[in-house]
Amino acid sequence: MNYTELKANIQDICENTFTDAQLAMFTEQAEQKIYNSVQIPALRKLDEGPVAQTNKLYTLPNDYLYTYSIAVISNNTYTYLLNKDVNFLREAYPVNTAANYGLPKFYAYYSDTKLELAPTPDVNYEIEHIYGHYPTSIVTAGTSWLGNNFDSALLNGALVEAIRFMKGEQDIVANYTNMYMLAMKQLENLGDGKLRQDSYRSGQFRTPAQ
């Protein structure tokens, strides 16, 4: 389902006409709720690049939300960093001099735009940072992973926002919400279930015979 189809469906089901701004608001609010509820592939993004010698602060990408993993690469060997608090880094490495520099082992949130690495890099390293971000909205792009693969969650999420905007009756709001929760349950089964297992490791799903 692309955005043009989504807008038409929202208005047809609600039997109401909305402005483009209102339809965009319903859609973007639904996307935000979904993206913060289920881990789907579209949320993942890769940032690669150098970590400069003596620079312990790593600048986060502009669209950064949270970290899946950070690895520092040295001689084709990946060292995955452990997340710690800044206070831990200060206690573990109280003296930040060249004698204490080395291959980073930890990272901490220094600010909303930077991570701090410890120990401070002793040479230039490459970094592989897999992080979460908000995918480009279907409002902007016209299509999206949700629209192409799980439009039931997106549509029902937008309908919940639309019926609340219309100040619909409680039973109607409850019905739309139930449909949304059902779609989200199915999406969770995909994002937090099937995408995190395979037949080799987990075995195939079986329904007990009666």
N, C-alpha and C positions, 0 to 999 in steps of 0.2 A: 504494500500500500504506500503510494507516494503522498506528498503533502496535499496536493490538490484533491486526491480521493479522500484523505483523512478529513479535510475541512468539510467536504460535501457530506460525508457520513455523520459527522458531529451534528451538523445542522438538520439533516434528514431525521436522525433518531430523536433529537430534542424537539423537532418540529418548531424550530426557531431560527431566526437569522441573526448572526453575530458579525461584528466588525472584524477586519483582518487582525487588528491589534488584540481583540479579545480571543480569537482563535489561536493566535500565537501564544498568548499567555496560558491558555488551557493546556496547549501542547507542551510548552517548555516546563511548566510545573509538573506535568505527568512524567516527562523525561527525567527531571531531577529526582523525583521520588523513586522511579524505577532504578536509575543508576546508583542510588544510594542504598538499594535494597538487595540487589543481586549482582554477583560478579559475572560479567559477560565478557567475551573476547574483545568487544569494541572499546572497552574501558582501558585496555592495556596499550602502552606506548613505550618506545625504546629511545633512550638518549645515550648516544655514544660520543666519546671525545676524550681529549687529554685532561689529566689532572696535573697541574704544574708543580714542579719542585718548589718546596718551601711554602706553598699556598694551601693552607688547611681548610679554606672555605670553598665549597662547591656551589655554584649558582644554579638554582633550580630552573627548569623550563617554565615559561610563562603560563602554560596551561596545567601546571602540576597540582595534583590534589593529595596524593599519598604515594608511598613507596611500596612496591612489591619486593624488589631486591636490588642491591647494589653490589657489584663485583669490581674489584680492581684487578687489572690484568698485568702480569709481569712475566716475561719469558714464556708467553702462551699459557700461563697458569692462572686460573681464576681464583681469587680470594674473596669470598663473600663476607661483607661487613655486617657486624652485629649492631642493632639499634640500641643506643644507650641515651641517658640523659646527659645534658651538658655538664652537670655537676660531677657525673662519673668521669667524664673525660678530664676535667680539671684535677680530680683527685688521682686518677691513674697516671696522668702526664702533667704534673704540676710545673715542670720547667720546660718551656718551649724553646729549646736551643738546638743547634745543628747536631749536637751529640745525642739528642733524643729523637731525631727524625728517623723515619723508617717506612716500611710498607704499612699503609693504613689497615687497621683491623676493626675499627668501630666508626659509627657515625651518629650524630645527634642533630636535632632540629635547633639550629642557631637562631633563625628568624623565619619570617614567612616567605623569604626568598632565597635562603641559603641553608645548606647543611654544613656541619663542621666534621671534618675527618680527623681521626687520631690513630696512631701518631701522625704528625705532619709529614707529608710525602718527602722522602729524601732524594728522590729523582723524579723525572717525568713518568707518569703512568697513564695507561688507558683505562677508561671506566665504562662499564656497561650498567646503565641504570634503567630498570623496568619500573614504570610508574603508572599510576592511575590518573585519568583525566576525563573531562566531559567530552564525549564525541561531538562533532559539529551537529547542531540541532537540525532535525528534518525541516524546520521552519526556514533555515538558511540554505541548506543543501538541496532540499526538495525530496531527497531519499535518505534513508539511514539503515543501519543494521536492524534496529527494532522494526522499522516499517517493512523491511524486506523479509525478516525472519520470524518476528513475533508481533504482528500488528494487533493482535487481540489485546495484549497488555497495554500498548500505546493508546489504542482507541478507547478502551474502557477507562484507562487512567484519565484521558482527556474528558471523557463524558462525566466522570465524577466531578471534575473541576467545573465543567459547564453547568451541571445541574445545581451545584452549590451556588454558582454565580446567579442562576435563575431563582434561587431561594425556593427550590422545589419541595414538595411535600416529603415528610420524613420517610414514608414507605418507598417513595421513588428513589430518594437518595440512598436508602438502604439497599434497594435492588441493584442500582448501578455499582455501589460499593462491593456488593457480593460478587457481581460479575468480574469486577476488577481483581478482587482477591483470588478468585478462581484462576484467572489468567496469570496472575503473579505466582500462584502455586505451581502452575505448569512451567513457567519461566524459571523458577527456582529449581525445579527438577532437572532442567537443562543446564543452567548456569552453575549451580552449586552441587549438582549431582552427576549427570552424564558426562559433562566436560571435565570432571575431576576423577574419572575412573575409566578403565577399559576392561575388556573381557579377560585379558591375560592376567592382570593383577587382581581384579575384583570378582571375576566370574560373571556369567550372564545372569540377568534378573530372572527369577523363577517365581511363578505363582503356585503355591501348594495345590496338589490334586485333591479333589474331594472324594 
